[in-house]
Amino acid sequence: MQVVQVKAAGGPDQLATAFLPDPVPGAGEVLVRVAAAGVNRADLLQREGRYPPPPGAPDWPGLEISGVVAGHGPDVDASAWPVGTRVAALVPGGGYASAATVPVGMLLPVPDHVDLVDAAGLPEAVLTAWSNVVQVGRLAAGEVLLVQGGSGGVGSVAVQLGAALGAHVVATAGGAERAERCRALGARTVVDHRTQDVVAAVREATDGHGADVVLDVLGAGGLATNLDLLATGGRLVVIGTQRGTRGELDLGLLMARRASVAGTTLRARPPAEKERLVADVLDRAWPLLDDGRLRPVVHARLPLDRAADAHRLLESGDVFGKVLLLP
């Protein structure tokens, strides 16, 4: 099989194509012939040597894939996942490949009307958005959801989920064109952070209420703004640190707002916990694909041997949605 390995910690040029034997599915696993792999910021961190794969995972990058079932390991009900079944899946690593093994508890069936390649942009984004907006953030219909970075891979999905759940979705984006695309995904209010004061714009759009849930990718650099924007009883959920990992928190304001701050990651969670999340998404979020309220948002599709270009593209900040690699 074709894979993309990291030769040494560093820049995109450290990514190189190699050829290895196909993996053999173990107990409770299926072999997936990969149609596409999603590119995530976690992959960039792994390439830089700052986010190693968990024990037992392949050492090449890739956290989400789509493809077709090509074989079964022991203890797998082949009738439930026949060869040829279209699937998407979250993997702990090794997605940058033409084949991968996946525990059956991590599989998500791809509906016939969803493009199989584009489906590779769904698992990481949907699972991240759902676990943080719904499970941690406890978003309810009628509440205000602020998505910091509505044009990103997770952000573009979070906007769709928030709208489907009946929330007033506010998204930030850089530039008028990206703002309009966020609006087309379901954001009722879009703030162009390049030209607008985010705090003033959100307060105005919500009649001074603020945000009940903030989904944040900025980290330390956005901490003060996000806290200022929280409504009474608001929940700030941090899923990224694009602007730093350390900041000061005004505990007095946090207490006065009766607010909370949470931070999560997905990759390092125990397999059983991730499988419970997949089951919840399959039950409550995946059906949104059927009526079009949820769809993959893909910026670019590149051959697997151009993984370095894909990383450069993601680093550029010009991506809207996901970048996919095709074996």
C-alpha positions in Angstrom: 0.0 0.0 0.0 1.0 3.6 -0.5 1.6 5.7 2.7 3.0 9.1 3.5 5.6 9.0 6.3 7.4 11.7 8.2 11.1 11.4 7.6 12.0 13.7 10.5 10.3 16.4 12.6 10.1 19.6 10.6 8.4 21.3 7.7 6.2 19.9 4.9 9.2 18.7 2.9 9.7 16.0 5.6 6.7 14.2 4.2 7.6 11.4 1.8 5.7 8.6 0.0 6.6 5.0 0.8 5.2 1.6 0.0 4.4 -1.0 2.7 2.5 -4.3 2.9 -1.3 -3.9 3.4 -2.2 -4.1 7.1 -4.0 -7.1 8.4 -7.2 -6.5 10.3 -7.1 -7.8 13.9 -10.0 -8.9 16.1 -12.9 -6.6 15.8 -11.4 -4.7 12.8 -12.1 -4.4 9.1 -9.7 -3.5 6.3 -10.7 -0.4 4.5 -9.5 0.5 1.0 -9.1 4.2 1.4 -10.8 6.6 -1.1 -9.6 9.8 0.7 -8.0 11.0 3.9 -8.8 14.3 5.6 -6.0 16.7 6.5 -6.1 18.2 10.0 -4.1 20.6 12.0 -3.2 17.7 14.3 -1.3 16.2 11.3 0.7 19.4 11.0 1.6 19.2 14.7 2.6 15.5 14.3 4.8 16.3 11.4 6.5 19.0 13.5 7.1 16.4 16.3 4.7 18.0 18.7 1.8 15.5 18.6 2.9 11.9 18.6 0.4 9.2 17.7 -1.0 7.2 20.6 0.5 3.8 21.5 -0.3 1.1 18.9 -1.3 3.5 16.1 0.6 3.7 12.8 3.4 6.3 12.9 2.3 8.1 9.7 -0.3 10.9 9.9 -4.0 10.8 9.2 -7.0 10.9 11.6 -10.0 10.3 9.3 -10.7 8.4 6.1 -13.4 7.3 3.7 -13.4 4.2 1.6 -14.9 0.7 1.2 -14.7 -2.3 3.4 -12.2 -4.8 1.8 -11.8 -7.5 4.4 -12.6 -8.6 8.0 -10.7 -9.6 11.0 -11.7 -12.2 13.6 -14.9 -11.6 15.6 -16.4 -9.3 13.0 -20.0 -9.8 11.7 -19.3 -9.7 8.0 -23.0 -9.4 7.3 -23.1 -6.1 9.1 -20.2 -4.7 7.2 -20.1 -6.6 3.8 -17.1 -6.2 1.5 -17.8 -3.1 -0.6 -19.7 -1.2 2.1 -19.0 2.6 1.8 -17.7 3.9 5.1 -16.0 6.8 6.8 -14.0 6.4 9.9 -12.0 8.1 12.7 -8.6 6.5 13.1 -5.9 7.2 15.7 -3.3 7.5 13.0 -2.3 6.1 9.6 -5.0 7.7 7.5 -2.5 8.9 4.9 -2.5 5.6 3.1 -4.3 3.5 0.5 -5.4 1.0 3.1 -6.2 1.1 6.8 -7.6 -1.1 9.5 -10.5 0.2 11.6 -12.3 -1.1 14.6 -16.0 -1.7 13.7 -17.0 0.7 16.5 -15.3 3.5 14.7 -17.1 3.0 11.3 -19.8 5.4 10.0 -21.8 4.3 6.9 -21.7 6.8 4.0 -25.1 7.4 2.5 -25.5 6.7 -1.2 -26.1 10.4 -2.0 -22.9 11.6 -0.3 -19.7 11.6 -2.4 -17.4 8.9 -1.0 -14.3 11.0 -1.4 -15.8 14.1 0.2 -17.0 11.9 3.1 -13.4 11.8 4.3 -13.9 15.3 5.5 -16.7 14.4 8.0 -15.5 12.1 10.8 -13.0 14.3 12.7 -15.0 17.4 12.1 -18.4 16.0 13.0 -17.1 14.1 16.1 -15.2 17.1 17.3 -18.1 19.5 16.8 -20.7 17.2 18.2 -18.7 16.3 21.3 -17.9 19.9 22.2 -21.0 21.8 21.1 -23.6 19.2 22.2 -22.0 17.0 24.8 -19.7 19.5 26.6 -21.4 22.8 25.6 -24.9 21.4 26.1 -26.3 23.7 23.3 -30.0 23.9 23.4 -32.5 25.2 20.8 -32.9 29.0 20.9 -29.4 29.6 22.5 -26.6 31.5 20.9 -23.6 29.5 19.5 -20.5 31.5 18.6 -18.2 29.6 16.3 -14.7 31.2 16.3 -13.4 30.2 12.9 -16.6 29.3 11.0 -14.6 28.7 7.8 -12.4 25.9 9.3 -12.9 22.2 9.0 -14.5 21.8 12.4 -16.1 25.3 12.3 -17.9 24.8 9.0 -19.5 21.6 10.5 -20.3 23.3 13.8 -22.2 26.0 12.0 -24.3 23.4 10.3 -24.9 21.5 13.5 -25.8 24.6 15.4 -28.3 25.7 12.8 -29.9 22.2 12.6 -30.3 22.2 16.4 -32.2 25.5 16.3 -29.6 27.8 17.7 -28.8 31.3 16.7 -25.4 30.6 15.1 -22.8 33.4 15.0 -19.6 32.7 13.1 -16.4 34.6 12.7 -14.6 34.6 9.4 -11.9 36.6 7.6 -13.2 38.5 4.6 -16.5 39.1 3.0 -16.4 36.1 0.7 -15.7 33.7 3.6 -18.4 35.4 5.7 -21.0 34.8 3.0 -20.1 31.1 2.7 -20.6 30.8 6.5 -24.0 32.4 6.1 -24.8 29.9 3.4 -24.0 27.0 5.8 -26.6 28.3 8.3 -25.0 31.1 10.3 -27.6 33.7 11.1 -24.9 36.3 12.0 -21.4 36.4 10.6 -18.7 38.7 11.9 -15.7 39.6 9.6 -12.9 39.7 12.2 -10.7 41.6 9.8 -13.0 44.6 9.7 -15.4 44.4 12.6 -15.1 44.5 16.4 -16.1 40.9 17.3 -17.4 41.8 20.8 -19.5 44.8 19.6 -20.9 42.8 16.7 -21.9 39.8 18.7 -23.5 42.0 21.4 -25.4 43.9 18.8 -26.6 40.7 17.0 -27.8 39.2 20.3 -29.4 42.3 21.8 -26.7 42.3 24.4 -27.2 38.7 25.5 -23.9 37.3 24.3 -23.1 33.7 23.5 -24.4 30.7 25.5 -21.8 28.5 23.9 -18.5 29.5 22.4 -16.5 27.0 20.3 -13.0 28.3 20.2 -9.9 27.4 18.2 -7.8 30.5 19.1 -6.8 29.4 22.6 -4.9 31.9 24.7 -5.2 34.8 22.2 -8.9 34.6 22.3 -9.5 33.9 25.9 -10.3 37.5 27.1 -12.6 38.2 24.2 -14.5 34.9 24.5 -15.0 35.3 28.2 -16.3 38.9 27.7 -18.8 37.5 25.1 -20.2 34.8 27.3 -23.8 35.1 28.4 -24.8 34.4 32.0 -24.4 30.7 32.4 -22.3 30.5 29.2 -19.9 27.7 28.3 -16.6 28.3 26.6 -15.2 25.2 25.0 -11.6 25.4 23.7 -10.6 22.9 21.0 -7.5 24.7 19.5 -4.6 26.9 20.4 -3.8 28.7 17.2 -3.0 31.8 19.2 -1.1 30.3 22.1 -1.5 27.9 25.0 -1.2 30.2 28.0 -3.3 33.1 29.0 -4.8 35.0 32.0 -8.4 34.2 33.1 -10.5 36.8 34.9 -12.0 34.6 37.6 -14.1 37.4 38.9 -15.8 37.8 35.6 -16.1 34.0 35.2 -17.8 33.8 38.6 -20.0 36.8 38.0 -21.3 35.3 34.8 -21.7 31.8 36.4 -19.8 30.6 33.3 -17.5 27.7 32.7 -14.4 27.0 30.6 -13.7 23.5 29.2 -11.0 22.2 26.9 -11.0 18.9 25.0 -9.0 16.8 22.5 -10.3 13.8 20.5 -7.3 11.8 19.5 -6.0 10.9 23.0 -9.4 9.6 24.3 -9.6 5.9 25.2 -11.0 3.8 22.3 -14.1 2.9 24.3 -14.9 6.5 24.8 -14.4 7.3 21.2 -16.7 4.4 20.2 -19.4 5.8 22.5 -19.1 9.1 20.8 -19.3 7.5 17.3 -22.5 5.7 18.4 -24.0 9.0 19.6 -23.1 10.8 16.4 -24.5 7.9 14.3 -27.7 8.0 16.3 -28.3 11.8 16.5 -26.1 13.7 14.1 -25.5 11.4 11.1 -29.2 11.4 10.1 -28.7 15.1 9.3 -26.9 14.0 6.1 -30.1 12.6 4.8 -32.0 15.9 4.5 -29.0 18.0 3.6 -28.7 19.9 6.9 -25.2 18.5 7.2 -22.8 18.1 4.3 -19.0 17.8 3.9 -17.3 21.1 3.0 -14.3 20.5 0.9 -11.8 23.1 -0.2 -9.4 21.0 -2.2 -8.6 17.4 -3.2 -5.0 16.5 -3.9 -3.2 13.2 -4.7 -1.6 11.5 -1.7 1.9 12.0 -3.0 1.2 15.8 -2.7 0.7 15.7 1.0 3.4 18.4 1.5 1.4 20.7 -0.7 -1.8 19.9 1.3 0.0 20.8 4.5 1.3 24.1 3.0 -2.3 24.9 1.9 -3.7 24.3 5.3 -0.9 26.4 6.9 -1.7 29.3 4.5 -5.0 30.1 6.2 -6.8 30.2 2.9 -8.7 26.9 3.3 -12.5 26.9 3.7 -13.6 23.5 5.0 -11.3 20.5 4.5 -8.4 19.5 2.4 -8.4 15.8 1.3 -5.7 13.5 0.1 -6.6 10.8 -2.5 -4.4 7.6 -2.8 
